Amino acid sequence: MGAEPDPEAAWPSDDFIRLQDLHKSFGPKVVLHGVSVGVRRGETMVILGASGSGKSVLLRHIIGLHHPDAGHVWVGEQEVSGCPEEELVAVRKQVGMLFQGGALFDSMNVFENVAFALREHTAMTEDEVGARVRDTLRLVELGEESVLTLNPIDLSGGMRKRVALARAIALEPRGILYDEPTTGLDPITANHINRLIRSLQARLGVTSVVVTHDIDSTFRVADRIAFLLDGEMRFVGTAAEARQSREPSLRRFLAGGLENDGSGDAPRGWNPAA
């Protein structure tokens, strides 16, 4: 169950993000080798794979931070691959990104961090900016007024992630990209972030792409899973299909994750004997 998409096939009209036959190398190192996958409007797709498998590089192609050596990237109806920088601004307004470390501006407090894109890219008044900042912080469960004046150094790891997520959704994007959103967080905080990913998908109707090597998070948030290994897409399918997949590399990865997890608990519904 689940298979790599045929790059020659017509892409379904309900895809918001499409990658077709994507190739990327850095010097002699091949990072992506013919990757094709589509992300449907309103779904959460998890790009699962080990560290160094090319997940974050793939994510950065979606918003034009990397350009492919060959292949195509679409966001909505806009082809991103080869798009000049001035045209990428419109694409990046449609797609918010939560970077792995949060990437908050250390010299700005929480309010200023979340307001930054609103001031840069809209004609909103300061009253409107203030209302939007508070609304987005409430969406990520940071609605207390006292939070607004805190600096990034004053925040816990989980709070930094949530402030960065508020900044990512402040422009009301149609999609959100998450780069290793639970890395470095304790299990309780990680589950809080997982809950927010699903909540924002439901409340805002956004298309979400999550790159991670965290198996537990994968099965908590994914509508579909794409498994990337050695720069190639080895599996694309629903979470249920992933649990039952006969793809050897995916089975080994999931089993290895359980062995290294330390908890002894399998992802929900995972049956290694299936």
C-alpha positions as CSV (number, residue, x, y, z in Angstrom):
1,M,0.0,0.0,0.0
2,G,1.2,3.5,-0.8
3,A,3.7,4.2,-3.6
4,E,5.8,6.8,-5.2
5,P,3.8,9.0,-7.5
6,D,4.3,8.7,-11.2
7,P,6.1,11.9,-12.3
8,E,4.6,11.6,-15.7
9,A,1.0,11.4,-14.5
10,A,-1.2,14.5,-14.4
11,W,-1.3,16.1,-10.9
12,P,-4.7,16.2,-9.2
13,S,-6.3,19.6,-9.0
14,D,-6.7,19.4,-5.3
15,D,-2.9,19.5,-4.7
16,F,-1.7,22.8,-3.1
17,I,2.0,21.9,-3.2
18,R,3.5,19.8,-5.9
19,L,7.1,18.5,-6.3
20,Q,7.9,16.8,-9.6
21,D,11.1,14.9,-10.3
22,L,13.1,17.1,-8.0
23,H,16.9,16.8,-8.1
24,K,19.4,18.7,-5.8
25,S,23.1,18.2,-5.1
26,F,25.6,20.2,-3.1
27,G,28.9,19.7,-4.8
28,P,29.4,15.9,-5.1
29,K,26.7,15.1,-2.5
30,V,23.4,14.1,-4.0
31,V,20.6,15.2,-1.6
32,L,17.4,14.8,-3.6
33,H,17.2,12.3,-6.5
34,G,14.0,12.5,-8.5
35,V,11.5,13.3,-5.7
36,S,7.9,13.6,-6.7
37,V,5.0,14.1,-4.3
38,G,1.8,16.2,-4.0
39,V,0.3,17.7,-0.9
40,R,-3.5,18.0,-1.0
41,R,-5.3,21.2,0.0
42,G,-6.2,21.1,3.7
43,E,-4.2,18.0,4.6
44,T,-1.2,17.4,6.9
45,M,1.5,15.5,5.2
46,V,4.5,14.3,7.2
47,I,7.9,13.9,5.4
48,L,9.5,11.2,7.5
49,G,13.1,10.2,7.4
50,A,16.4,10.0,9.2
51,S,18.6,13.0,9.9
52,G,20.4,13.9,6.7
53,S,17.9,12.2,4.4
54,G,17.1,15.5,2.6
55,K,13.8,16.4,4.4
56,S,14.7,20.0,5.3
57,V,16.3,20.6,1.9
58,L,13.0,19.5,0.3
59,L,11.1,21.9,2.6
60,R,13.3,24.8,1.7
61,H,12.5,24.2,-2.0
62,I,8.8,24.9,-1.4
63,I,9.5,28.5,-0.4
64,G,12.4,29.1,-2.8
65,L,15.2,29.1,-0.3
66,H,16.8,26.4,-2.5
67,H,16.4,26.1,-6.2
68,P,16.5,22.6,-7.8
69,D,19.1,21.4,-10.2
70,A,16.3,19.9,-12.1
71,G,12.5,19.4,-11.6
72,H,9.6,21.5,-10.7
73,V,8.0,23.0,-7.5
74,W,4.5,24.5,-7.5
75,V,2.7,26.3,-4.7
76,G,-0.9,26.8,-5.8
77,E,-0.7,27.7,-9.4
78,Q,2.7,29.4,-9.1
79,E,5.8,27.5,-10.2
80,V,8.4,28.3,-7.6
81,S,11.5,26.6,-9.1
82,G,13.5,29.3,-10.9
83,C,11.2,32.0,-9.7
84,P,12.9,35.4,-9.3
85,E,13.3,36.7,-5.8
86,E,10.8,39.5,-6.2
87,E,8.1,37.0,-7.2
88,L,8.9,34.7,-4.3
89,V,7.6,37.3,-1.8
90,A,4.0,36.6,-2.9
91,V,4.6,32.8,-2.6
92,R,6.0,33.2,0.9
93,K,3.0,35.2,2.0
94,Q,0.9,32.1,1.1
95,V,3.1,29.7,3.1
96,G,4.3,30.3,6.6
97,M,7.3,28.4,8.0
98,L,8.2,27.3,11.5
99,F,12.0,26.9,11.4
100,Q,13.6,24.2,13.5
101,G,15.1,26.7,16.1
102,G,12.2,29.1,15.9
103,A,14.4,31.8,14.3
104,L,12.9,34.6,16.5
105,F,14.6,38.0,16.4
106,D,16.5,38.2,19.7
107,S,16.4,42.0,19.8
108,M,12.6,42.0,19.6
109,N,10.0,41.1,22.2
110,V,7.1,38.6,21.5
111,F,4.8,41.3,20.2
112,E,7.4,42.8,17.8
113,N,8.3,39.3,16.5
114,V,4.8,38.4,15.6
115,A,4.0,41.9,14.3
116,F,7.1,42.0,12.1
117,A,5.6,40.5,8.9
118,L,2.4,42.4,9.3
119,R,4.3,45.7,9.4
120,E,6.5,44.7,6.5
121,H,4.0,43.2,4.1
122,T,0.6,44.8,4.9
123,A,-1.0,48.3,5.2
124,M,-2.6,47.5,8.5
125,T,-2.8,50.2,11.1
126,E,-1.1,49.7,14.5
127,D,-4.4,49.0,16.1
128,E,-5.1,46.3,13.5
129,V,-1.6,44.9,13.9
130,G,-2.1,44.7,17.6
131,A,-5.4,42.9,17.3
132,R,-4.0,40.4,14.8
133,V,-0.9,39.7,17.0
134,R,-3.2,39.0,20.0
135,D,-5.5,36.8,17.9
136,T,-2.6,34.7,16.5
137,L,-1.1,34.3,20.0
138,R,-4.4,33.1,21.3
139,L,-4.5,30.5,18.5
140,V,-1.2,29.0,19.8
141,E,-2.5,29.3,23.4
142,L,-0.3,32.2,24.4
143,G,-3.1,34.7,25.0
144,E,-1.8,36.3,28.2
145,E,-1.0,40.0,27.9
146,S,2.2,39.5,30.0
147,V,3.7,37.4,27.2
148,L,3.7,40.3,24.8
149,T,6.7,42.1,26.3
150,L,8.8,39.0,27.0
151,N,12.0,38.6,25.0
152,P,13.0,35.3,23.3
153,I,15.6,34.7,26.0
154,D,12.8,34.7,28.6
155,L,10.9,31.9,26.9
156,S,11.0,28.2,27.4
157,G,11.7,26.0,24.3
158,G,8.0,25.3,23.9
159,M,7.0,28.9,24.2
160,R,9.6,29.9,21.6
161,K,8.1,27.4,19.2
162,R,4.6,28.7,19.7
163,V,5.6,32.4,19.3
164,A,7.4,31.4,16.1
165,L,4.3,29.6,15.0
166,A,2.2,32.6,15.7
167,R,4.5,34.7,13.6
168,A,4.2,32.1,10.8
169,I,0.4,32.3,10.7
170,A,0.1,36.1,11.3
171,L,-0.3,36.7,7.5
172,E,-3.1,34.1,7.3
173,P,-1.2,31.8,5.0
174,R,-2.8,29.0,3.0
175,G,0.0,26.6,4.1
176,I,2.3,26.0,7.0
177,L,5.7,24.3,6.8
178,Y,7.1,22.8,10.0
179,D,10.8,21.9,10.1
180,E,11.4,19.4,13.0
181,P,8.8,21.1,15.2
182,T,9.3,18.8,18.2
183,T,13.1,18.5,18.2
184,G,14.7,19.3,21.6
185,L,11.3,19.4,23.4
186,D,10.3,17.1,26.3
187,P,7.5,14.7,25.5
188,I,4.7,16.7,27.2
189,T,5.7,19.9,25.3
190,A,6.2,17.9,22.1
191,N,2.6,16.6,22.4
192,H,1.4,20.2,22.9
193,I,3.0,21.2,19.6
194,N,1.5,18.1,17.9
195,R,-1.9,19.1,19.2
196,L,-1.5,22.7,17.9
197,I,-0.5,21.4,14.4
198,R,-3.8,19.5,14.2
199,S,-5.8,22.3,15.8
200,L,-4.5,24.9,13.3
201,Q,-5.3,22.6,10.4
202,A,-8.8,22.2,11.6
203,R,-9.5,25.8,12.6
204,L,-7.7,27.6,9.7
205,G,-8.1,25.0,7.0
206,V,-4.4,25.2,6.1
207,T,-2.3,22.7,4.2
208,S,0.5,21.5,6.4
209,V,3.9,19.9,5.7
210,V,5.8,18.5,8.7
211,V,9.4,17.2,8.3
212,T,10.5,15.0,11.2
213,H,12.3,11.9,12.2
214,D,10.0,11.6,15.3
215,I,7.8,8.5,14.7
216,D,5.4,9.3,17.6
217,S,4.7,12.8,16.3
218,T,4.3,11.4,12.8
219,F,1.4,9.2,13.7
220,R,-0.2,11.9,15.9
221,V,-0.4,14.5,13.2
222,A,-0.2,12.9,9.7
223,D,-3.1,12.5,7.3
224,R,-0.5,11.1,4.9
225,I,3.1,10.1,5.2
226,A,6.0,10.4,2.7
227,F,9.1,8.5,3.7
228,L,12.4,9.9,2.3
229,L,15.5,7.8,2.3
230,D,18.8,8.6,0.6
231,G,17.2,11.4,-1.4
232,E,14.4,9.2,-2.8
233,M,10.8,8.9,-1.9
234,R,10.3,5.3,-0.9
235,F,6.7,5.5,0.3
236,V,3.7,7.8,0.1
237,G,0.4,6.8,1.7
238,T,-2.0,7.3,4.6
239,A,-0.9,6.7,8.2
240,A,-3.0,3.5,8.1
241,E,-1.1,2.3,5.0
242,A,2.2,3.2,6.6
243,R,1.4,1.0,9.6
244,Q,0.7,-2.0,7.3
245,S,3.4,-1.2,4.6
246,R,5.6,-4.0,3.3
247,E,8.2,-1.4,2.1
248,P,11.4,-2.8,3.8
249,S,13.2,0.5,4.4
250,L,10.1,2.0,6.0
251,R,9.5,-1.1,8.2
252,R,13.2,-1.0,9.3
253,F,13.0,2.8,10.1
254,L,9.8,2.4,12.1
255,A,11.1,-0.6,14.0
256,G,14.4,1.2,14.7
257,G,12.6,4.2,16.0
258,L,10.7,2.0,18.5
259,E,13.9,0.3,19.6
260,N,15.6,3.7,20.2
261,D,12.6,5.3,21.7
262,G,13.2,3.9,25.2
263,S,9.5,3.9,26.0
264,G,8.7,0.5,24.6
265,D,5.5,1.9,23.2
266,A,4.6,1.5,19.5
267,P,3.0,4.3,17.5
268,R,-0.8,3.9,17.6
269,G,-1.9,1.0,15.5
270,W,1.7,-0.1,14.6
271,N,1.9,-3.8,14.1
272,P,5.5,-4.9,13.3
273,A,4.2,-8.4,12.4
274,A,1.6,-7.1,9.9
